[in-house]
Amino acid sequence: MAKSKRFFLYDSPHGKRYAYRREYKGQQLRKRGFETKSEAEAHLRRAMTDIDARERGEIRSQPTARETIELHREPRYQGEEWNLMLARLNAVAGGFFHWQRTVAKREHTDEFGDKIKTDETYYSRALGGSWHKVLRVSSRSMDSLMFSFFEGNPWLLQFVDSRLAAQDKKSRSAMEQIDKFLDRPSQ
């Protein structure tokens, strides 16, 4: 393998593409489909640093949902801010199957492994029609879910806020029509 080229150009259905092939510390590294040679070089460097990290005993991966929740245990939202974030999350969900506040009648575990105690408030959301599966999430998990969904995503916040404003305008219009029908002055 010592004489072969590390990077090469090949014909694909999508046009000319770059690929690499290299042996590094006893492991064969191959990947195809890069539009530029620099993309292929960057990918090869990442693959080699991942092998080096494994040798050192480091773990390189994205945290799971459970690990993310464990990292963020303190509540971020309270009071009106909590209600606004929940309304934003429900606006993303669409017209049906919103998150609902529920009080636990018995102790159980939520979808992320967090314990929900008896008489504790948790949030539930139906995932289907009449005989549906229900997704149950503790208040702590819901806080982390809202944080991870909206934090650092200004485009999504702007989109959801415009959707909430449109829903509010539609509700006001419907109330005005009801007031006209009942011949009452609008408020």
C-alpha positions as CSV (number, residue, x, y, z in Angstrom):
1,M,0.0,0.0,0.0
2,A,3.0,2.2,0.3
3,K,3.1,3.1,-3.4
4,S,-0.6,4.0,-3.9
5,K,-1.9,7.5,-4.0
6,R,-3.6,8.7,-0.8
7,F,-6.1,11.0,-2.7
8,F,-7.5,10.2,-6.0
9,L,-10.2,11.5,-8.4
10,Y,-12.9,9.2,-9.8
11,D,-16.1,9.4,-11.9
12,S,-19.4,9.1,-10.0
13,P,-23.0,9.6,-11.2
14,H,-22.7,13.1,-9.7
15,G,-19.6,14.0,-11.6
16,K,-15.9,14.0,-10.6
17,R,-15.4,13.3,-6.9
18,Y,-12.4,12.9,-4.6
19,A,-11.6,9.9,-2.3
20,Y,-8.8,8.8,-0.1
21,R,-7.2,5.5,0.9
22,R,-4.5,5.2,3.5
23,E,-3.3,2.8,6.1
24,Y,-2.7,4.5,9.5
25,K,-1.4,2.6,12.6
26,G,-2.5,-0.7,11.2
27,Q,-6.0,0.5,10.2
28,Q,-7.3,0.9,6.7
29,L,-8.9,4.3,6.1
30,R,-11.1,4.8,3.0
31,K,-13.8,7.2,2.1
32,R,-15.3,8.4,-1.2
33,G,-17.6,11.2,-2.4
34,F,-15.9,14.5,-1.6
35,E,-16.4,17.5,-3.9
36,T,-13.0,18.9,-3.2
37,K,-9.6,17.5,-2.3
38,S,-9.5,19.8,0.8
39,E,-12.7,18.2,2.1
40,A,-11.1,14.7,1.7
41,E,-7.9,15.9,3.4
42,A,-9.9,17.3,6.3
43,H,-11.9,14.1,6.7
44,L,-8.7,12.0,6.6
45,R,-7.1,14.2,9.3
46,R,-10.2,13.8,11.5
47,A,-10.1,10.0,11.0
48,M,-6.5,9.9,12.0
49,T,-7.0,12.1,15.1
50,D,-9.9,9.8,16.1
51,I,-7.5,6.8,16.0
52,D,-4.9,8.7,18.0
53,A,-7.6,9.6,20.6
54,R,-8.7,6.0,20.9
55,E,-5.1,5.0,21.6
56,R,-5.0,7.6,24.4
57,G,-8.2,6.2,25.8
58,E,-10.3,9.3,24.9
59,I,-13.9,8.8,23.8
60,R,-15.0,11.1,21.0
61,S,-18.7,11.1,20.5
62,Q,-21.8,13.3,20.8
63,P,-23.5,13.0,24.2
64,T,-26.8,11.0,24.2
65,A,-30.0,12.6,25.3
66,R,-29.7,11.1,28.8
67,E,-26.1,12.5,29.1
68,T,-27.3,15.9,28.0
69,I,-30.0,15.9,30.6
70,E,-27.6,14.8,33.3
71,L,-25.3,17.7,32.4
72,H,-28.1,20.3,32.9
73,R,-29.9,19.6,36.1
74,E,-30.7,23.1,37.3
75,P,-34.0,24.4,36.0
76,R,-33.5,27.2,33.5
77,Y,-37.1,28.4,33.0
78,Q,-39.6,29.4,35.7
79,G,-43.0,31.1,35.9
80,E,-44.0,33.1,32.8
81,E,-40.8,32.2,30.9
82,W,-41.6,28.5,31.4
83,N,-45.1,29.0,30.1
84,L,-43.7,30.9,27.0
85,M,-41.2,28.1,26.3
86,L,-44.0,25.5,26.6
87,A,-46.2,27.5,24.2
88,R,-43.3,27.7,21.8
89,L,-42.7,24.0,21.9
90,N,-46.5,23.4,21.4
91,A,-46.4,25.8,18.4
92,V,-43.8,23.6,16.8
93,A,-45.9,20.5,17.4
94,G,-48.7,21.9,15.3
95,G,-52.5,21.8,15.9
96,F,-52.9,18.5,17.6
97,F,-51.1,16.5,20.3
98,H,-49.7,19.3,22.4
99,W,-47.7,18.8,25.6
100,Q,-50.0,18.8,28.6
101,R,-49.3,19.3,32.2
102,T,-50.3,16.2,34.2
103,V,-50.1,15.1,37.8
104,A,-48.6,11.6,38.4
105,K,-51.0,9.2,40.1
106,R,-48.1,6.7,40.6
107,E,-44.3,6.7,40.5
108,H,-42.8,5.9,37.1
109,T,-39.8,6.7,34.8
110,D,-39.9,9.1,31.9
111,E,-38.5,8.6,28.4
112,F,-35.1,9.8,29.4
113,G,-34.8,7.7,32.6
114,D,-35.7,10.4,35.1
115,K,-37.9,9.4,38.0
116,I,-41.4,10.9,38.2
117,K,-42.7,10.7,41.8
118,T,-46.4,10.3,42.9
119,D,-48.2,13.7,42.9
120,E,-45.4,15.3,40.9
121,T,-46.2,17.4,37.8
122,Y,-44.9,16.0,34.5
123,Y,-45.7,16.6,30.9
124,S,-47.3,14.2,28.4
125,R,-48.0,14.2,24.7
126,A,-50.0,11.7,22.6
127,L,-48.2,10.4,19.6
128,G,-51.1,9.1,17.6
129,G,-54.8,8.6,17.2
130,S,-57.3,7.1,19.5
131,W,-55.3,4.2,21.0
132,H,-52.1,6.1,21.0
133,K,-48.7,5.9,22.7
134,V,-48.2,8.6,25.3
135,L,-44.8,10.3,25.7
136,R,-44.2,11.2,29.4
137,V,-41.5,13.6,30.4
138,S,-40.6,14.9,33.9
139,S,-40.4,18.6,34.6
140,R,-36.6,18.4,34.7
141,S,-36.4,16.6,31.4
142,M,-38.9,19.0,29.8
143,D,-36.7,21.9,31.0
144,S,-33.7,20.3,29.3
145,L,-35.7,19.5,26.2
146,M,-36.9,23.1,25.8
147,F,-33.3,24.4,26.4
148,S,-31.7,22.0,24.0
149,F,-34.4,22.7,21.3
150,F,-34.4,26.5,21.5
151,E,-31.1,27.6,22.9
152,G,-28.8,29.1,20.3
153,N,-31.4,28.8,17.6
154,P,-32.6,32.3,16.9
155,W,-34.1,31.3,13.5
156,L,-36.4,28.8,15.2
157,L,-37.4,31.2,18.0
158,Q,-38.3,33.8,15.4
159,F,-40.3,31.3,13.4
160,V,-42.2,30.0,16.4
161,D,-42.9,33.5,17.8
162,S,-44.3,34.5,14.4
163,R,-46.5,31.4,14.5
164,L,-47.7,32.2,18.0
165,A,-48.5,35.8,16.9
166,A,-50.5,34.4,13.9
167,Q,-52.4,32.0,16.2
168,D,-53.2,34.9,18.6
169,K,-54.4,37.1,15.8
170,K,-56.6,34.3,14.5
171,S,-58.1,33.8,18.0
172,R,-58.8,37.5,18.4
173,S,-60.5,37.6,15.0
174,A,-62.7,34.6,16.0
175,M,-63.6,36.3,19.3
176,E,-64.6,39.5,17.5
177,Q,-66.8,37.6,15.2
178,I,-68.5,35.9,18.1
179,D,-68.9,39.2,19.8
180,K,-70.5,40.7,16.7
181,F,-72.8,37.7,16.4
182,L,-73.9,38.1,20.0
183,D,-74.2,41.8,19.6
184,R,-71.7,42.6,22.3
185,P,-69.0,45.3,22.3
186,S,-65.5,43.8,21.8
187,Q,-63.0,44.0,24.6
